[in-house]
Amino acid sequence: MANRFQVRDRFADGAQFIGGRPRPGTSGRTHAVVNPATGEELYAYELAGPADVDAAVAAAREAFPGWSGTTPGERSDALHRFAAVLAEQADDFAYAESLQCGKPIKLSTEFDVPGTIDNTAFFAGAARHLQGASAGEYSADHTSYVRREPIGVVGSIAPWNYPLQMAAWKILPAVAAGNTIVLKPAENTPFTSLMFARAAQRAGLPDGVINIVSGAGPDAGERLVGHPDVVMTSFTGSTAVGKRVAEIATATVKRLHLELGGKAPFLVFDDADLEAAVHGAVAGSLINGGQDCTAATRAYVQRPLYDAFVGAVAELMETVRIGDPFDPATDLGPLISHTHRDRVAGFVDRARGYARIVTGGEAPGGVWKDGAYYRPTLVAGAAQDSEIVQSEIFGPVLAVLPFDSDDEGIRLANDTPYGLAASAWSRDVHRAGRATREIKAGCVWVNDHIPIISEMPHGGYKASGFGKDMSAYSFEEYTQVKHVMYDNTAVARKDWHRTIFGDRPQ
């Protein structure tokens, strides 16, 4: 499989895609993309610098009048063709995603790629439904209606954990609404973002509508966010970096969409189906190696089920197969890098002083010693205010705590700065319904954890950010609402004019 996808050949012209053309960066600094499963260097490229960002924004600005002037039907047709091209290239996309991220090929093949194709098809349809309020006479002498208009050049920054899907989440609603975009992927995972832009070009989207700048945050990222010709910034990443993005964006009064960190609670009531909850907890905490802002990270289990839950989760975690990302039998690949693996290990090692490591808590040796692997880890006995419960770890680590009353469980679920996702497990519809109402998160699953669909919005509460990806709700971020008001009287002197010159003869 590796022989048919030669990275250096595929991206020989550079890791930037500007105005419809691949090109090298001009920062003078080189970055190496490393296979996290082996430590092998896959590709080295020159990073984008401020000049590359300026060129990409100029290309997007030049393309905007033509693209924004197309009809919804024309944009829809282009996106339908785009979805078809993505489907034709599905195997290459899956391979590239697993190669740069280390995620198991079955995850790329069954989740990342088909999800992106479906998202593209969804926005192809949604492009035809950018509607405002119907025309009407809300004043006796006027007719009003609402237009939804594209806002201009969008500058977006995507993370490394789901490079393909995050590129799609940023690009698709923006271009479906008639905007043009410059996307900065994470510098260690540029492959599928570049392939995505090339596929769009093959589908017939005009040059300059989608531009990719592969560069570092302090150079390319900050220049993109602060660029005077960029009217909106969409950022997905950590809350700490999100604060910096907001600081730069607000200085130029930009529209801002932030999808930030998470620390999702997994709330198990004492009437839950224990087997379902155990399987849901293991799958929900280990998805993508736990490098998922919606991953289950804090399991709160009502005391009658607590001991059985801890034992069963540990037992099931120990059956998860670590291995080569390209082996279809592999359940868990490496983390994104050795540096990140060591960061995850640091959280667990510090927790040994105040909690119990039930299973895992180490990097595997043997054949996998050169990769950034870390075993599935279950931590029990930590306090609610401890680091491992409160901080986003972004690895295959689940902390489990007991609770007594329903009130306490919901209170603990809400007791972090984050509010991106959560789940509640119960056979009682009223109990589950209360949890969905009272847990402060942008998505609350009942008796499941992780599934997303193109038709429904994704976004958070509190320190997890604001604004929505996916669904028709995302158009709120990428369109400007304009009120248009027509006078119906053809009268030169309006009644309201008397507030200005009412004491003069008419």
N, C-alpha and C positions, 0 to 999 in steps of 0.2 A: 504493500500500500504506500509506503514511504517513497518508493521509486517513482511513482506517478505524480508526486507533488514535490517538486524541487523548489524550496523556498527562495534560495538565492536567484534562481532563474525567474521565478514568478515576479519578484520584486527588484529585478536588476536595475531598473530605472529610478529607484528610490522609494521611500515610504511616505511621500506626499502625493496627494491627488488634487490638483488645483486647476480650475477652469477646464476640466475634462482631460487633463494630461498628467501622467505620473512624472515626478521630478524628485531630485534629492533635496534635502534640507540645506539651509545656509547658516546654521548656528556655529559651525566649526567644531561641534562636539558630536562624538559617535556613541551610539547606544547599542548594546548587544541584547538580542532576544534569546533567552535561554530555555531549553526544554527542562521543565521542573522535575520531570521523572528521572532524568539522567544527569543533569548538570551540563549537558552538551550545548555549546553555542550553535544556534540555528541560523542566525542572520544578524549582521551588523549594519547599521545605517546611520546617516547623518541626521540628527534631530532638527526639527523645525525651529527656527528662531523668529523674532518679531517681524523680520522682513517677509518671511513665508506667510505668516498670519495676515499681514497687510495685503499680500498678493491674493490670498484666498478670499478675504473679505471684499476686495475689489472685484474679483471674479463673480462672487455671489451678488454683489450690488449691481453689476452690469447685467446679470441674468434676471434680476428681479422683475423689471418692467414686462419683459416678454412672458415669463412664467406666471406672474400674478394676473396677466391679462388673458390667460387661457380660460376656457369655460370649465366648470366642474366636471362635465363629461369628458373633456379632453384630458384633464388630470387623472380622472378615474381610469380611462383607457390606458394611460401610460403606467399607472400602478398595477393594473391587471397584467400587463405585459411584464412588468418587473417581477411580480409573483411567479409568473411562468418561468422566467429566466432563473430565479432562485431555485425553483423546483428542479430544473435541469441540472443545476450545479450542486445539488444537495449533498452529495458524497464529498465533494471537495471542501465545502463549507464545514461539514462535520469533522473532517480530518484536520483542517487548519485550526479549528476551535480547540480540539483536544490536544493538538501539538503545542500550541502556545500557552494553554492554560493547565494542561495536565489532567483535565477532567475525563472520566471514562467515556469511551466512544459511544457506549449505549446511552449516556446522558445527552451527548451532542446530537446523536442520531434521532433519539426519540423525544427530545424536549427542546433543545436550543434551536435546531434548524427548522423542524416543523412548526414550532411556535412562531418563528420569524416569518415564515411563509404565510401562515395564517394571519398574522398581524398585518402583513402587506396586503393581503386580499381584503381584510376588513377595511383598511383605510382607502382601498380602491372604491369600495362601496360608500364609505362614509363621506368621501369627497363630494358626492352628489347631494349631500344633506346639510350643507352649511347654511342654515336658515335662521332668519331673525323673526321677530313678531310679525303677525299679519298686519297689513295696513288697516288703519281705522281712524275714526274721528274721536279723539280723546278730548279735543277742544271743539266747541261748536263751529268755529270758523277755520279749522285746519285739519288736514289729513297727515298722520304720522306713520312712519314705518321704520324698521331697524335693518341696517345693513351689517353683515359680517365681512370684514375686509382683512386681507393678510397684512401683517405688521411690518415686514421687511426682511432684513438679514438677521438670522438667528445664529448665535454662537453657543454651541453645546459642548459639554465635557462628559465623557462616558468613563466608567470604571473598568477594572480588569477582570472582574469575576464572571461577568456574562458579556463579553465584548460584542458579540454579534447581536444578541437581543437588545442590549442597551443602545447600540447604534440604531437599530430599527425603532426603538421607542422614542428616540430623539428625532430622527430624521422623518419618519413617516407622517406624523400629524402635522409637522411643520410644512412639508412640501405638499401634502394633500390640501392644506388650506391656502396654498399659493405663495408660500414664503420660499426663500432660498436659505441655505444653511452652510455653516462651517463647523465641522465636528472634530474635536480633539479626542482621540482614543487614548487610553493609558499607553505610555511609551513601551511597556513590555508586552503588550498584546495588540499590535496594530493590524495583524493579517486580515482578519475577517471584516474589519471596517473598510479597509482598502478594497477588498473583494466586493463588498456590498456596493460601494460607489461605482466600481467598474461594471457590475451587473446592471445598475440603474442606467448607466450610459448605453449599455448594449440594448436595454429595453426601450431606448429612445428618449429618455429624459435629457433635456438640453444641457450642454456644457455649462458649468458654473452653478447649476441648481444645487448640487451636492459636492462639497469640497472636504477633503480630509487633511488635517495637519497633525503629524505625529511628532510630538515634542514634549518637553518637560513642563510641569506646572508653572514654575517661577518665570519661565521665558514665554513659551507659547500660550499656556493657559491664562496667565494674568494679562497678557497682551490681548487675547481674544475677549476676555470678560470686560476689559476696560476700553475696548476699541470704540471710538466715537460713532462709527457707522454700523455697529451691532446694536440692534434695538431690544434684544431679549437674550437672556442667558438661561439655559437649562443645565443643571448640574446634578449628577448622581455620584455620591461618594460619602466620605465620613462627615460627621457633624462638624468636626474641627476645621476641615478644609472648607466646608460649606459656609462657615462664618466668615472666612477670608474672602470667598467668592462674593458673598453678600456685601461685604465692606467695599469691594472694588466696584461692584455693579451699582450700588446705590449712589456712588459718587457721580455717576453719569445718568442717574435717574432711569435706569433700565428696568424693564419688566423682568421678573425673576421667578424661576421655578426651581425648587430644591427638593430632591429625594435623597434623604440622608440616612444616618445609621438606624439600627434597630436592635432591640433586645427582646424578642417576641416571647411572651408568656404562653405556656401550654397548661391549661387549667383543667384538672381531672377531678370531677365530682365523684362521690362515693357510689353513685348508681351507674357509672360509666361502664361500657363494655371494656373490660380490662385488656383483653387480647387486642382489640382494635386500638386502644390507647397506647399500648406498648409498641405495636408496629408503627403507629403514627409518630410516636416520639422518636424512634430510631431513624425512620426515614426522614422525618422533618428536621432533625438535628444534623443529619449527615449529608443532606442534599448538597451537591457541589463541594464536598469536603467541609460543610458548615460555612462556606464562604458565600453567604446569602444573607442579605439584610432582613429577610423575613424568616430565616431558619428558626426552629424552636430552640431556644437557649436556656429558658428557665421553666422547668416543669414544677408546678405546684399540685400536689396530690393530696386529696382529703385523707385524713389519717387512717381510716379503715382499709384503704387500698395501698397505702404508702409502701410498706415492706414488700408486698408482692410485686408492686410496680418496679421498685428498685432492683429486685432480684431478676425479674424477667427482662428488663431493659439491659442490664449488664450481660445477661446470658445471650440475648439476641445481638448485642453489639459485638460480642466475641466471635460471632459467625460471619461478620462482614469481611469480604475478601479484598484485601489490599493487593494491588498489582499493577501490571503494565496497562496504561490507559487504553491501548489498542487491542487488548484482550477482551472479547465480548463478555467474559466471565467476571471481569473486575468490577467490584462495587464501589471502591474508594481509591481514587488516584492521589497524587501528591498535592500539597498546597502550592500556591502560585510561585513561591520562591523559598530558598533556605532562610532568608532574612525573616520572612513572614512566619515560617515554621518555628523559628526560634522565638519569635514574639508570642505565638500561641503557647509554646512550651513554658515560657516565662510566667504566664498567668497560672498555669497548672502547678508549676513548681512552687510558686508563692502560696498557692492554696493549700499545699501540704501542711503548712503551719497552722491552719485553722479549720480544715475540712478533711474528709476521707475520699481518697481516690479509689472508687469501687472497681473500675476497670480502665485499662489504657494508661494514659499519662506518660507516654514515651514514644520516641521514634523507633520504627522497626529497624533491625540490623540486617545482616545477611545480604541478599541480592539487592535489597532496596536501600542500602545505606547511603548511596550517592544521590538519591532523590530527596525531594523535600516532603517526605511522608511523615504522617503522625497518626498514631492509632486512635480509633474512636474512644472517647473518654467520658466517663460518667463520674460526677462529683456529688457527694452527699454530705450533709451536715454543715454546710456553709450558712452563715448568718445572712439575713436579708440585705444588710448594709455592706456586705463584703464586696471586694473588687470583682470576684468571679461572677457574682449575681448582678452587679450594677453596670459593669463595663462591657462594651462590645468586643468580643474576642475574635470573631470571624474565623472560626476553626471548628473541628469536629468534637466540640465539648458541650455537654449538657449538664447543667446543675439542677438537682432535684431537691425540693424542700416540702415539708408537710404543712397542711393547714387544717383547722378545725371547722369553723363555721363558713357558710357561703359568703357572708359579709367579709370575713378575713381573706378568703381566697381572691375575691374581686379586688379588695384593697391592695393585696400584695401584687396582683397582676398589673395594677396601675402605678406601682411604686418604683418607677424608674423615670428618667427624663424622656425616654423614647415612647413612640406610639405609632409604629408602622404596621405591625401585624400581631395577631393573637389567635388562639383557638380555645374552644371550650368543649369538653367531652362529658356528655350526659345523655341518658335516655329520656329525661324529663323535658318536654318542650318548653315549659314555663321557666325552668331553671336555666336552660340554654338561652332562652329569649332574654332573660334578665342579664345574662353575661354579655350578649351581643349589644344590649343597650348601654350598659354601664362601663364596659372596658373601653378605654380611650385609645383607639387604634383605627387606622384607615381601612383595615380589613380584619374581620373576625370570622374565622371558620368555625363550623360546628361539626364535630366528629370527623374532622379531617384537618390537614395542615399542609399548605404549600400551593395547591393548584391555583392557576390564574387563567383567565380567558380574555380574549381580545375585546370582547364587548363590555367588560367591566373595568372601572378605574382602579389605578394603583397609586397610592400616595399616603402620606402620614399625618399624624397629629404631633404636637409638641416639638421636641428637638429632632424629630424625624422629618421635618420639613413641611412644605406646603405646595399645592398644585398637584395635577394628576398626569400620569402617563397612561397610555392605552385608552380605549373607549372614546365615544363622542365627547366625553367630558374634557378630554385633553385639548379640544379645540378652543376651550376658554383661555388656554395659555397662549395660543398661537394666532388668535384673531383679535381685531379691534372692533368693538361694537360702536356703530355710529347711528345716531338718531337723525333722520331726515324729516323735515316738517314743511308742508306746503300750505300756503294761504289759499283758501277756497273762495274768498269774497270778491277779489279784484277791486277792493276799495282802497283808495290812496290813504285816507285818514282813518286809522283804526280807533276803536273805542279806547284802547289802552293808552293812546297817545296823550289823552287829557292829563295823565300823570306828569307829563313833561310841559305841555303848553295848554292846559285846560282852561285858563282864564282868557284865552285869545278867541276872537271871532272865528268861526269855522267857514 
